[in-house]
Amino acid sequence: MPGLRAALALAVALGTLARPAAAGAQALARSENWAGYAVTARAPFRRVLGEWVQPAPRCTPGAASYSAFWVGLGGFKPSSRKLEQIGTDSDCGSGGHVHVYAWYELIPSAPVNLPLAVRSGDRIAASVTVAGSSIALHIRDLTDGAVAEVTRHMRTPDLTSAEWIAEAPTGCEEGRCRVLPLANFGTVSFSDSLSALVGQPLLAIESGRYQVTRLDLTAGGSGSSGIDSSSSASSLPLLASAGPLAGASAFSVSFE
């Protein structure tokens, strides 16, 4: 729901990333809010798409928790201040009930819920496509065929990266933001994880054309998104980890 994700740039906390991976290679990094894969290149991206199976979180009464699953462009580099993304949430209310819904967000604007009924176990396909200042966001529930899509305009969108992510969302109140407790979502399986540069065809994550970073999600060290220089990210406990790529475009993220 609006307000559970920060209306600001969610730059990933790359505490263990020593240097960018060379094209075709893979780097490992840890983040305070993302687990999954990100790719970068020398040219700007124009499209990202992917599929996942909506997980069923294990909820505990008395403890609200949150998990988001999405594809997006931008927001990965430490200098990023924008992010164009679309996805779903599987959240746990304090009463132990599950709340599943679809949304999009063009950071730094606030998130917007979409009129798409999503259930645990449904197969979801989503995409973000950029042409100039036009942002086309599309999400389909492949299980029942329902679709939600919008086109919005954004000045100078961030096209420096593409991502496929399971996230611990960020909540903000009165200008103060924090990473929210991560719901125990079990395992979420991503597939058909593809992206395209301007003027180029869609390629898989492990195509040999991109700099690839695999991200694991840790308990927070600095308490905020961005580069964590205050602690050793490698010593922080894992909350969610991304598995190896299978067939160049499929992987799973597991709650630890």
N, C-alpha and C positions, 0 to 999 in steps of 0.2 A: 504494500500500500504506500501511497505517497508519504514521505517523511522517514521511511525506514532506510532509504539510501541517501547518501550525502549529496546535496546539490552543489558539488564542487568537484574539482579534479581528483580522481582516486588513483594517483600515481602509486605504482606497486612498490612495496618495501623490498628492495633487492639487496639485502644485507650481505649475501654470500656471492654475488655476481662480480667476479674480478674484472672481466672484460667481455665485450660482445663476442658472440660466437662468429666464426667465419662462415660464409655462405656454405650451406650443406652440413655444417657441424651443429652440435647441440650443447647449450649451456644449461646449468642447473642453478636455480635460485630459490630463495625463500621469501615469502610475502606475509604480511600481517592480515591480508584479506582475500587473496586470490590463490586458487589452485587450478592448474590446467596447463595450457600452452599459449605462448605468444610468439608471433613472428614479426620480423622487421626486414627492411630492404632499403636499398639506396633510392628507389623510386617510391612515389606515393601509392597507397592502396586505393582501390575503388569499390571493392566488394568483399564481404565475408559471409559465409553461410555454414550451417552445421545442423546436426540432428542430435537429440538425446532422449533418453527414456526418463520421464518424470519420476523421481524417487519418492518413496513413502517414508517420511521421517518418523523416528521413534520419539514420541513426545512424553515428557514427564510432567504431571500436574504440579503447578506451583512454580514452574521455571519456563518462561518464554524464551524461545530461541528461533533462529532465522537461517535460511539458506537460499541462495539465488543461483540460477544457472542461465548462462547467456552467451551470445556471440556479439562482438563489437569491433569497432575501429577506433584507434587512438587510445590515449590514457596510459600507455605502458611506460614510455620514457620518463625519467625523472623530471624533465622540463615540461611535460604535458600538462595542460590545463583544461583540456576538453576530452570528451569521450562520447561516442555514438553507439548505443547498445540496445538490444532487445532480448527479452528472456522471460523466465518464470521464477516464481518463488515457491518453496515448500516451507512454511513457517509453523511453529508450534505456539499456540496461545497459552497463557498462564493456567488455563483450565485443562490443558492436555489435549485440546482439539487441534486438528490440522487445518491450515488455511493455504490453499493452492490457488495461484492466480498468475496472469500474464501482465506484462508491463513493457514500456520502453522509456529510455531516458537519453536526453541530449545534454550532458553536463557542459556548462554549469547550471542549466535549467533543472527544475525539479522533475522527479519521475512521474509518469502518467500510467494509470492502470488501463488495461485494454478489455473490451467486452468479449472475452474468450473464456469459455468454461473449460478448465483444465483439471484433470483428475490424476491421482497417483497411478503410475503404470502406463499413462498415455505416451505415445511417441510424438515428439515435438520437432518441427523443422522451423528454422528462423534464418533471416538474412537481413543485412544492412547494405544498401547500395547508395553510393554517393556520385552525383554528377553536378559539379560546380558547387552551388550552395544548397542544392536539393538533396534531401536525405529520405530515401524510401526504406521503410521498416516493415517487414513482413513476418508473420508468424502463423503457422498452421498446425493444428492438432491432427496428425496423420491417422490417429485412431478413429476419429469420427468425421474428419474432413472439414471441420470448422476453421475459418480463417479470420484473422484480423490484420489489417494493413493501414498504414498512414504514410503520408508524405509531408515532411516539414522542411523548413528552410533554416539554415544556420550559416552565419558568416564564418568563413575560414575554418571548416571542420578539421579535426586532427586526423590525418591520413597516414601517420608514420608507423602504424602497427596494426595487426589484426590479432584477435584473441578468441579463445574458447575456454570458458571459465566457470568453475564452481566458486562461489563467493560467500564469505561472511559479510553481510551487508553492513553499511555504516548508517547510524542514526544521528540526527542533529536536533538539538534543542537550544534556542536562544543563542545561535551562532557557535555553540560548542558541539563538536562531533566526536563520536567514538565508534569503534568496531563493536558490533552487537554479538552476543553469544551465538556460536554456530550450532545449528540444529544437527542432530545425529541423522543424517540423510542416508546412511549406509553406503551405497555405491551408486554413482551416476555414470552411465556409459554414453560417450560421445562418438559420433560416426560422421562420415562425409564432411569432415572438417576441411573446408576449402576456402581459398581467398584468391583475389586477383589484383594485380597492379594496374595502374592506368594504361590502357592500350594492350593489355596482356590477357591471356585466357586464365580460367580458374585452375589453381594448382593445389595439391595436397600439402599439408604441413611439411612432410618430409619429402619435398620435391627436389632438393638440392639447390634451389634458387633462393631460399630464405635463410636468415639467421634465426635459429629456433631456440627458444628458452622454455624449459620445463619448470613449472612453478609448484612448490609445496607451500601449504598454508601453516603458519606457526602461531602459537600464542604471542600476543603483542609484547614488544620490548619497549618501543618508544611511546606506544599508546596512540599513534596516529599513522596515517598513510604517508608514503614517501620513503626516501632512503633512511634506513635505520643505522645511524652511525654511533648510537649510544650503547649498543650491546652486540654481542656476537650472535647473529641469527642462527648459526649452526648449532648453538647450545640451547636454543629455545625448543620446547616440546612441540611436536607436530600435531596439528588438528585435522589436517586432510592432506593427502598426497596423490600426485598424478602418476599413473602407471606409464610404462613404455608405450610408444606408438606401435600399432598393429596395422599392417597394410598401408602405412604412410599417413592415414587420415582418421584412425580410430584410436581411442584410448578410454580409460576409466579413471575417475577420481574417487578415492575411498576416504570415508571418515575414519579417523584413527581412534 
